[in-house]
Amino acid sequence: MRADLTNAEIAELLALEAESSRPPAQRALRRASRKAFLWDEEAVALVRSRRPLTELAGVGPYIAGLIREWVKSRPKTPLSPPIRSGFLTIAEARVALAAKNQWLSNIKGDLQMHSDWSDGSSPIAEMAAAALERHYEYIAITDHAKGLKIAGGIDEEQLARQGMEIENLNASITSGKRFRVLRSIELNLNSNGEGDMSAESLARLDIVLGCFHSSLRKSEDQTGRYLSALRNPTIQILGHPRGRIYNFRMGLSADWPRVFGEAAKLDKAVEIDGYPDRQDLSPDLVRQAAKEGCRISLGTDSHGPSQLRFMEFSAGSALLAGVKRERILNLMPADDLLAWVQKIRDYSKPQNRSTRVSSTKSPSGRDPRRIPR
């Protein structure tokens, strides 16, 4: 007996149907293909319980008819092309997390989200309130930096004013629990791994996320770009590394063991961006990063309070890839997280970098370039 059709397989069938359709049906099919990753229940369960498939986001009567026929006939689903492969559904992530019910509840914070200072929909206070409802100890506000004007990037003066707002908000929160909003930014990196904000402004932040936002369709190896970014002394986390987007952009290629090995050597983190269309790092690369032993950061890339639930994608991906709990930043208490950031910054100072030795092993067998944990 063939297994039931999953939401991931339905997403692929919808994407294939869109390729042979014309507008407006094509747009509706593409939208439903993306939304399938967020369906709380498997579509098959709705069919079996005789519930309308129009309960599912992005599904109208026409698409509901297609899905019912596919569930009935159970067509052979081709392998997804690379531009659509390696994406978890929320239903898959929840099954994995339910088997380890402490995994999600032990997460202490979210390290990527946006407010109305850049391209988010809500004030920082509303993002903090949503985080408190999830019993978090901290969140990082990572609004876009000034080089990304299309996303409302903020400059150094705005970043300083935002910092004052965060300080006032932290002082006003009386939840009866320890909670703080961390000052951060999504630094825009160029192809040389250089950021678009002054080092002085970044040094005042609690933690810095660096991301590529341009030249993301190059087919040639981009290992050098990643190594340069990781060696940038102003950042601690490399965000959504590949730059992939479901059914829109493949993202970049690199010698990933070398990239993750460099991150591990510098004790920096790479991110699993939980936004459903991104899920970047992809599951195969999360496994590679775990194998190399580098730190992992979990961020939802939320642009509004309701999107904090995307942590299930990030956490589920880390769990399924076998990432060790001690390598996940979000399981650190806030004070430990900030101490790690300071350690990275101290190690990145020119006088400390200059003391590195060329040998990969010391007489004791330890790697002298690796920051002690």
JOSULJO-V651596 format. One record per pair of residues at least 24 apart in sequence whose C-alpha atoms are under 8 Angstrom apart, sorted by the first residue. I is the first residue (numbers start at 1). J is the second residue. D is the distance in whole Angstrom. If there is no record, write none. Layout:
# JOSULJO-V651596
i=I j=J d=D
i=I j=J d=D
This chain:
# JOSULJO-V651596
i=4 j=44 d=7
i=4 j=71 d=8
i=4 j=74 d=8
i=5 j=44 d=7
i=5 j=70 d=8
i=5 j=71 d=6
i=5 j=74 d=7
i=6 j=42 d=6
i=6 j=43 d=7
i=6 j=44 d=7
i=7 j=36 d=6
i=7 j=37 d=7
i=7 j=39 d=8
i=7 j=42 d=6
i=7 j=43 d=6
i=7 j=89 d=7
i=8 j=36 d=7
i=8 j=37 d=7
i=8 j=87 d=8
i=8 j=88 d=7
i=8 j=89 d=6
i=9 j=77 d=6
i=10 j=36 d=7
i=10 j=67 d=7
i=11 j=36 d=6
i=11 j=37 d=7
i=12 j=77 d=8
i=12 j=80 d=6
i=12 j=84 d=8
i=13 j=77 d=7
i=28 j=58 d=7
i=29 j=63 d=7
i=31 j=58 d=6
i=32 j=57 d=7
i=32 j=58 d=5
i=32 j=59 d=6
i=34 j=246 d=8
i=34 j=277 d=7
i=36 j=89 d=7
i=37 j=87 d=8
i=37 j=88 d=7
i=37 j=89 d=4
i=37 j=90 d=6
i=37 j=91 d=8
i=37 j=276 d=7
i=38 j=89 d=6
i=38 j=90 d=5
i=38 j=91 d=8
i=38 j=276 d=7
i=39 j=89 d=8
i=39 j=90 d=7
i=39 j=91 d=7
i=40 j=90 d=6
i=40 j=91 d=6
i=41 j=91 d=6
i=42 j=91 d=7
i=44 j=71 d=7
i=47 j=71 d=8
i=82 j=250 d=7
i=83 j=244 d=8
i=83 j=245 d=8
i=83 j=246 d=6
i=83 j=247 d=5
i=83 j=248 d=7
i=83 j=249 d=6
i=83 j=250 d=5
i=84 j=246 d=5
i=84 j=247 d=5
i=86 j=282 d=6
i=86 j=283 d=6
i=86 j=284 d=7
i=87 j=276 d=8
i=87 j=279 d=7
i=87 j=282 d=7
i=87 j=283 d=8
i=88 j=279 d=8
i=88 j=313 d=7
i=88 j=317 d=8
i=89 j=313 d=8
i=90 j=312 d=7
i=90 j=313 d=7
i=93 j=312 d=6
i=93 j=313 d=6
i=93 j=315 d=8
i=93 j=316 d=5
i=93 j=317 d=7
i=94 j=312 d=7
i=94 j=316 d=7
i=96 j=316 d=6
i=96 j=319 d=7
i=96 j=320 d=7
i=97 j=312 d=8
i=97 j=315 d=8
i=97 j=316 d=6
i=97 j=319 d=8
i=103 j=315 d=8
i=103 j=319 d=8
i=104 j=312 d=7
i=104 j=315 d=7
i=106 j=331 d=6
i=107 j=136 d=7
i=107 j=330 d=6
i=107 j=331 d=5
i=108 j=135 d=8
i=108 j=136 d=5
i=108 j=137 d=5
i=108 j=138 d=7
i=108 j=330 d=6
i=108 j=331 d=6
i=108 j=332 d=7
i=108 j=333 d=7
i=108 j=334 d=8
i=109 j=136 d=5
i=109 j=137 d=6
i=109 j=138 d=5
i=109 j=139 d=5
i=109 j=140 d=8
i=109 j=330 d=6
i=109 j=331 d=8
i=110 j=136 d=8
i=110 j=138 d=7
i=110 j=139 d=5
i=110 j=140 d=6
i=110 j=298 d=6
i=110 j=299 d=5
i=110 j=300 d=7
i=110 j=308 d=8
i=110 j=311 d=8
i=110 j=330 d=7
i=111 j=139 d=6
i=111 j=140 d=5
i=111 j=141 d=7
i=111 j=142 d=8
i=111 j=297 d=7
i=111 j=298 d=6
i=111 j=299 d=5
i=111 j=300 d=8
i=111 j=330 d=7
i=112 j=139 d=8
i=112 j=140 d=6
i=112 j=141 d=6
i=112 j=142 d=6
i=112 j=273 d=8
i=112 j=298 d=8
i=112 j=299 d=4
i=112 j=300 d=6
i=112 j=301 d=5
i=112 j=302 d=7
i=113 j=140 d=7
i=113 j=141 d=5
i=113 j=142 d=5
i=113 j=143 d=7
i=113 j=299 d=7
i=113 j=300 d=6
i=113 j=301 d=5
i=113 j=302 d=5
i=113 j=303 d=6
i=114 j=141 d=6
i=114 j=142 d=6
i=114 j=143 d=5
i=114 j=144 d=8
i=114 j=301 d=7
i=114 j=302 d=6
i=114 j=303 d=5
i=114 j=304 d=7
i=115 j=141 d=7
i=115 j=143 d=6
i=115 j=303 d=6
i=115 j=304 d=7
i=117 j=143 d=7
i=117 j=152 d=8
i=117 j=154 d=7
i=117 j=162 d=8
i=118 j=143 d=6
i=118 j=144 d=6
i=118 j=151 d=6
i=118 j=152 d=4
i=118 j=153 d=6
i=118 j=154 d=7
i=119 j=143 d=7
i=119 j=144 d=8
i=119 j=151 d=5
i=119 j=152 d=6
i=119 j=153 d=8
i=119 j=303 d=7
i=120 j=302 d=8
i=120 j=303 d=4
i=120 j=304 d=6
i=121 j=303 d=6
i=121 j=304 d=5
i=122 j=303 d=8
i=122 j=304 d=6
i=122 j=305 d=7
i=124 j=166 d=8
i=125 j=169 d=7
i=126 j=305 d=7
i=127 j=304 d=7
i=127 j=305 d=5
i=128 j=181 d=7
i=130 j=305 d=6
i=130 j=306 d=8
i=130 j=308 d=8
i=131 j=308 d=8
i=132 j=179 d=8
i=136 j=179 d=7
i=137 j=177 d=8
i=137 j=178 d=6
i=137 j=179 d=4
i=137 j=180 d=6
i=137 j=333 d=7
i=137 j=334 d=7
i=138 j=179 d=5
i=138 j=180 d=5
i=138 j=181 d=6
i=138 j=182 d=7
i=138 j=334 d=7
i=139 j=180 d=7
i=139 j=181 d=5
i=139 j=182 d=6
i=140 j=181 d=6
i=140 j=182 d=5
i=140 j=183 d=6
i=140 j=184 d=6
i=140 j=207 d=8
i=141 j=181 d=7
i=141 j=182 d=6
i=141 j=183 d=6
i=141 j=184 d=5
i=141 j=185 d=7
i=142 j=183 d=8
i=142 j=184 d=5
i=142 j=185 d=4
i=142 j=186 d=5
i=142 j=208 d=8
i=142 j=209 d=7
i=143 j=184 d=8
i=143 j=185 d=5
i=143 j=186 d=6
i=144 j=185 d=6
i=144 j=186 d=5
i=144 j=187 d=7
i=144 j=188 d=7
i=145 j=185 d=7
i=145 j=186 d=6
i=145 j=187 d=5
i=145 j=188 d=6
i=145 j=196 d=7
i=145 j=197 d=7
i=146 j=188 d=8
i=146 j=196 d=7
i=146 j=197 d=7
i=147 j=188 d=6
i=147 j=196 d=6
i=148 j=188 d=7
i=148 j=213 d=8
i=155 j=197 d=7
i=156 j=197 d=7
i=156 j=198 d=7
i=156 j=201 d=6
i=159 j=201 d=8
i=160 j=201 d=8
i=182 j=206 d=6
i=182 j=207 d=7
i=183 j=207 d=7
i=184 j=208 d=5
i=184 j=209 d=7
i=185 j=209 d=6
i=186 j=210 d=6
i=186 j=211 d=7
i=187 j=211 d=6
i=188 j=212 d=6
i=188 j=213 d=7
i=189 j=213 d=7
i=189 j=229 d=7
i=190 j=214 d=7
i=191 j=215 d=8
i=191 j=225 d=6
i=192 j=225 d=6
i=192 j=228 d=6
i=192 j=229 d=7
i=193 j=225 d=6
i=193 j=226 d=7
i=193 j=227 d=8
i=193 j=228 d=5
i=193 j=229 d=4
i=193 j=230 d=8
i=193 j=232 d=7
i=194 j=228 d=8
i=194 j=229 d=7
i=194 j=232 d=7
i=199 j=234 d=7
i=202 j=234 d=7
i=203 j=234 d=7
i=206 j=338 d=7
i=206 j=341 d=8
i=207 j=235 d=8
i=207 j=236 d=7
i=207 j=338 d=8
i=207 j=341 d=6
i=208 j=234 d=7
i=208 j=235 d=5
i=208 j=236 d=6
i=208 j=237 d=7
i=209 j=235 d=6
i=209 j=236 d=6
i=209 j=237 d=5
i=209 j=238 d=6
i=209 j=239 d=6
i=210 j=235 d=6
i=210 j=236 d=8
i=210 j=237 d=6
i=210 j=238 d=5
i=210 j=239 d=6
i=211 j=238 d=6
i=211 j=239 d=5
i=211 j=240 d=7
i=211 j=241 d=7
i=212 j=239 d=8
i=212 j=241 d=7
i=212 j=243 d=7
i=213 j=243 d=7
i=216 j=242 d=8
i=216 j=243 d=6
i=216 j=251 d=6
i=216 j=252 d=6
i=217 j=249 d=7
i=217 j=250 d=7
i=217 j=251 d=6
i=217 j=252 d=7
i=218 j=251 d=8
i=218 j=252 d=6
i=219 j=252 d=7
i=219 j=253 d=7
i=220 j=253 d=7
i=221 j=252 d=8
i=221 j=253 d=5
i=221 j=254 d=5
i=221 j=255 d=7
i=222 j=252 d=7
i=222 j=253 d=6
i=222 j=254 d=5
i=222 j=255 d=8
i=223 j=253 d=8
i=223 j=254 d=5
i=223 j=255 d=6
i=223 j=256 d=8
i=223 j=258 d=8
i=223 j=259 d=7
i=226 j=259 d=6
i=227 j=259 d=6
i=227 j=262 d=7
i=230 j=262 d=7
i=230 j=263 d=6
i=230 j=266 d=8
i=230 j=268 d=7
i=231 j=266 d=8
i=233 j=345 d=7
i=233 j=348 d=5
i=233 j=349 d=7
i=234 j=345 d=7
i=236 j=268 d=5
i=236 j=269 d=6
i=236 j=341 d=7
i=236 j=344 d=7
i=237 j=268 d=6
i=237 j=269 d=5
i=237 j=270 d=6
i=237 j=271 d=7
i=237 j=297 d=7
i=238 j=268 d=8
i=238 j=269 d=6
i=238 j=270 d=5
i=238 j=271 d=6
i=239 j=270 d=6
i=239 j=271 d=5
i=239 j=272 d=8
i=239 j=273 d=7
i=240 j=270 d=8
i=240 j=271 d=6
i=240 j=272 d=6
i=240 j=273 d=5
i=240 j=278 d=8
i=240 j=279 d=8
i=240 j=280 d=5
i=240 j=281 d=6
i=241 j=270 d=7
i=241 j=271 d=7
i=241 j=280 d=7
i=241 j=281 d=6
i=242 j=280 d=6
i=242 j=281 d=7
i=243 j=278 d=8
i=243 j=280 d=7
i=244 j=278 d=6
i=244 j=280 d=7
i=245 j=277 d=5
i=245 j=278 d=5
i=246 j=277 d=5
i=246 j=278 d=6
i=256 j=285 d=8
i=256 j=288 d=7
i=256 j=289 d=8
i=257 j=288 d=7
i=257 j=289 d=7
i=257 j=292 d=7
i=260 j=288 d=8
i=260 j=289 d=6
i=260 j=292 d=6
i=260 j=293 d=8
i=260 j=294 d=6
i=261 j=289 d=8
i=261 j=292 d=6
i=261 j=293 d=8
i=261 j=294 d=7
i=263 j=294 d=6
i=263 j=295 d=8
i=264 j=292 d=7
i=264 j=293 d=6
i=264 j=294 d=4
i=264 j=295 d=7
i=264 j=370 d=8
i=265 j=294 d=8
i=265 j=369 d=6
i=265 j=370 d=5
i=265 j=371 d=7
i=266 j=344 d=8
i=266 j=369 d=7
i=266 j=370 d=6
i=266 j=371 d=6
i=267 j=294 d=7
i=267 j=295 d=7
i=267 j=344 d=7
i=267 j=370 d=7
i=267 j=371 d=6
i=268 j=294 d=7
i=268 j=295 d=6
i=268 j=344 d=7
i=269 j=294 d=6
i=269 j=295 d=4
i=269 j=296 d=5
i=269 j=297 d=6
i=269 j=329 d=8
i=270 j=294 d=7
i=270 j=295 d=6
i=270 j=296 d=5
i=270 j=297 d=6
i=271 j=296 d=6
i=271 j=297 d=5
i=271 j=298 d=6
i=271 j=299 d=7
i=272 j=296 d=7
i=272 j=297 d=6
i=272 j=298 d=5
i=272 j=299 d=6
i=272 j=314 d=6
i=272 j=317 d=8
i=272 j=318 d=8
i=273 j=298 d=6
i=273 j=299 d=5
i=273 j=300 d=6
i=273 j=301 d=6
i=273 j=314 d=6
i=274 j=298 d=7
i=274 j=299 d=6
i=274 j=300 d=4
i=274 j=301 d=7
i=274 j=310 d=5
i=274 j=311 d=6
i=274 j=312 d=7
i=274 j=313 d=5
i=274 j=314 d=5
i=275 j=300 d=6
i=275 j=301 d=6
i=275 j=302 d=7
i=275 j=310 d=6
i=275 j=313 d=8
i=276 j=310 d=7
i=276 j=313 d=7
i=279 j=313 d=7
i=279 j=314 d=7
i=283 j=317 d=6
i=283 j=318 d=8
i=283 j=320 d=8
i=283 j=321 d=7
i=284 j=321 d=8
i=286 j=317 d=7
i=286 j=318 d=7
i=286 j=321 d=6
i=286 j=323 d=8
i=287 j=321 d=5
i=287 j=322 d=7
i=287 j=323 d=7
i=290 j=321 d=7
i=290 j=322 d=7
i=290 j=323 d=5
i=290 j=324 d=7
i=293 j=327 d=7
i=294 j=327 d=7
i=295 j=327 d=5
i=295 j=328 d=6
i=295 j=329 d=7
i=296 j=327 d=6
i=296 j=328 d=5
i=296 j=329 d=6
i=297 j=328 d=6
i=297 j=329 d=5
i=297 j=330 d=6
i=298 j=328 d=8
i=298 j=329 d=7
i=298 j=330 d=6
i=347 j=371 d=8
